Amino acid sequence: MADKFDVIVIGAGPGGYVAAIRAAQMGLKTACVEKWIGKDGKVAHGGTCLNVGCIPSKALLEASHKFVEAKHDFDDMGIQAGDVQMDVKKMIARKDKIVKNLTGGIAGLFKANGVTAIEGTAKVTAKDKVEVTDLDGKASTYEASNIVIAAGSVPVEIPPTPLTDDLIVDSTGALEFQETPKRLGVIGAGVIGLELGSVWNRLGSEVTVLEALDSFLPMVDTAIAKETQKLLKKQGLDIKLNARVTGSEVKGKEVVVKYEDSEGEKEITFDKLIVCVGRRPYTKGVVADGLGIELDQRGFIHVDDQCRTSVPGVYAIGDCVRGPMLAHKASEEGMMVADIIAGHKAQMNYDAIPSVIYTFPEVAWVGMTEQDAKAAGIKVKTGSFPFAASGRAMANNATEGQAKVIADAETDRVLGMHIVGQHAGEMIAQGVIALEFGSSAEDLALTCYAHPTMSEAVHEAALAVEGHAIHMANRKKR
Ligand SMILES: NC(=O)c1ccc[n+]([C@@H]2O[C@H](COP(=O)([O-])OP(=O)(O)OC[C@H]3O[C@@H](n4cnc5c(N)ncnc54)[C@H](O)[C@@H]3O)[C@@H](O)[C@H]2O)c1
């Protein structure tokens, strides 16, 4: 007789582990199946985010930023740090320790909440059955009244640049360099390309980013994207737009990359190449044929607004379904689905999901750009405030960037907030709350912000929507 659960979650990434914990908190008998093998050869929870994504990349971004500060910026503040050196191996080892702590922490949370952790590769074989093949190849079948598929995503590979052991790598390989490459190529000026490009640029690599599109960060408000591009260029990132990679050749310890731009075909030689051209859903083999669970051509599982697949009782969340491939979106979907299974009403607001690029300064946004709103026929009014006019930014030695609020010209409702600046990733929560609560720009303008803080730039940007910013000359005066 098979073990029977109320809920079986497939995948213990930020979508799956959160869904499992919430389901167990709701009193449901819950299991979570995971197959990821960590560096120690044991099953590791946490998925891409904890093992090779959000967390390890932030560990490297933080370390490399501190290195740049110590080497170049401390002097501005009168601090003499001497000959600052980076021990890359130690930086990578610290990152591995953080990963181990966090992934181990999830096992502890499962225990504390009564989630049964099952190790192995899961496949949905019927609407209420999951087959798990364990690490020794032995298959067992478990029954479940509800199944949540949270199988995640994997990096896209492209034919012009097949991965090699250590010369041409994806985002996972780029977290393992044991020394700083002299010439680093990055394909794709997306989130991963800019973050990993920044890490190695800060540590001394000459970084060239090849991006096929002719616009930079098209999902970000144009004013913020332009300023970001300028700042990253100043830091030394050579971002080539309209540069589509067409081929590569490994020559000894170098890789020669061919790309096409408006002038024709060109070649460039690197010591390492990182391919970060997007991710694809990791759904192959997770569902048996003939069950009626629909997948689209790219492998995304088809779901409704509440993450129900086409088979009742089977849900799918996170990177393997539509929507942005972001850990926090997956977690929110996980909580929503667990609540629905427990019989509660739950709905998530897909219009208020923040995005952050953890460069320095950070880029963060939520909601519409000014350009999106205009294209949708909405009359908008906007307010922007530069960090150069912020006292706290001056004290922090971080005066680059600006905050921008986009509001509906008729209702004053906040439609979007886009920021480039130190701690933009923290500040954007204010925009998310504004959107979630249906705030007007005036609501933000009438709010009392602590002084001196970087967040005051958001306050000033909201005041600027009506031309009432205090610490700068307003564009339009009333
Ligand atoms: N901070 C974060 O929230 C964070 C961090 C890492 C990853 N992620 C998520 O992971 C996913 C993957 O990130 P990503 O940066 O790999 O993808 P992305 O989609 O953000 O960017 C990929 C870029 O590669 C370009 N490209 C594709 N083929 C090319 C070619 N042949 N030559 C040159 N350029 C080419 C695309 O035009 C695109 O701009 C994204 O959904 C992202 O949101 C998020």
The ligand as a MOL file (V3000), in Angstrom:
LIG
                    3D

  0  0  0     0  0            999 V3000
M  V30 BEGIN CTAB
M  V30 COUNTS 44 48 0 0 0
M  V30 BEGIN ATOM
M  V30 1 N 18.1650 39.3780 -9.6860 0
M  V30 2 C 17.2490 38.5500 -10.1570 0
M  V30 3 O 16.0690 38.6670 -9.8720 0
M  V30 4 C 17.6480 37.4550 -11.0970 0
M  V30 5 C 18.9740 37.0500 -11.1330 0
M  V30 6 C 19.3090 36.0690 -12.0160 0
M  V30 7 C 18.3610 35.5120 -12.8590 0
M  V30 8 N 17.0840 35.9270 -12.8010 0 CHG=1
M  V30 9 C 16.1010 35.3960 -13.7390 0
M  V30 10 O 16.6370 34.3110 -14.4690 0
M  V30 11 C 16.2170 34.3620 -15.8110 0
M  V30 12 C 17.3740 34.2110 -16.7450 0
M  V30 13 O 18.2380 35.3530 -16.7020 0
M  V30 14 P 19.1260 35.7240 -17.9570 0
M  V30 15 O 19.8880 36.9410 -17.6280 0
M  V30 16 O 19.8620 34.5060 -18.4310 0 CHG=-1
M  V30 17 O 18.0340 35.9880 -19.1010 0
M  V30 18 P 17.3510 37.3290 -19.6310 0
M  V30 19 O 16.2070 36.8780 -20.4360 0
M  V30 20 O 17.1570 38.3050 -18.5320 0
M  V30 21 O 18.4810 37.9490 -20.6190 0
M  V30 22 C 19.0390 37.2170 -21.6910 0
M  V30 23 C 19.5490 38.1770 -22.7600 0
M  V30 24 O 20.3070 37.4390 -23.7020 0
M  V30 25 C 20.1060 38.0070 -24.9980 0
M  V30 26 N 20.4790 37.0050 -26.0290 0
M  V30 27 C 19.8320 35.8650 -26.3510 0
M  V30 28 N 20.4810 35.2090 -27.3390 0
M  V30 29 C 21.5780 35.9550 -27.6730 0
M  V30 30 C 22.6520 35.8150 -28.6200 0
M  V30 31 N 22.7450 34.7560 -29.4540 0
M  V30 32 N 23.6090 36.7810 -28.6820 0
M  V30 33 C 23.5440 37.8510 -27.8400 0
M  V30 34 N 22.5470 38.0290 -26.9270 0
M  V30 35 C 21.5750 37.0910 -26.8280 0
M  V30 36 C 18.6300 38.3550 -24.9570 0
M  V30 37 O 18.3220 39.3220 -25.9370 0
M  V30 38 C 18.4280 38.8640 -23.5180 0
M  V30 39 O 18.5770 40.2640 -23.4300 0
M  V30 40 C 15.4750 35.6660 -16.0100 0
M  V30 41 O 14.0990 35.3940 -16.0750 0
M  V30 42 C 15.8010 36.4610 -14.7880 0
M  V30 43 O 14.7260 37.2870 -14.3810 0
M  V30 44 C 16.7170 36.8980 -11.9410 0
M  V30 END ATOM
M  V30 BEGIN BOND
M  V30 1 1 1 2
M  V30 2 2 2 3
M  V30 3 1 2 4
M  V30 4 1 4 5
M  V30 5 2 4 44
M  V30 6 2 5 6
M  V30 7 1 6 7
M  V30 8 2 7 8
M  V30 9 1 8 9
M  V30 10 1 8 44
M  V30 11 1 9 10
M  V30 12 1 9 42
M  V30 13 1 10 11
M  V30 14 1 11 12
M  V30 15 1 11 40
M  V30 16 1 12 13
M  V30 17 1 13 14
M  V30 18 2 14 15
M  V30 19 1 14 16
M  V30 20 1 14 17
M  V30 21 1 17 18
M  V30 22 2 18 19
M  V30 23 1 18 20
M  V30 24 1 18 21
M  V30 25 1 21 22
M  V30 26 1 22 23
M  V30 27 1 23 24
M  V30 28 1 23 38
M  V30 29 1 24 25
M  V30 30 1 25 26
M  V30 31 1 25 36
M  V30 32 1 26 27
M  V30 33 1 26 35
M  V30 34 2 27 28
M  V30 35 1 28 29
M  V30 36 1 29 30
M  V30 37 2 29 35
M  V30 38 1 30 31
M  V30 39 2 30 32
M  V30 40 1 32 33
M  V30 41 2 33 34
M  V30 42 1 34 35
M  V30 43 1 36 37
M  V30 44 1 36 38
M  V30 45 1 38 39
M  V30 46 1 40 41
M  V30 47 1 40 42
M  V30 48 1 42 43
M  V30 END BOND
M  V30 END CTAB
M  END
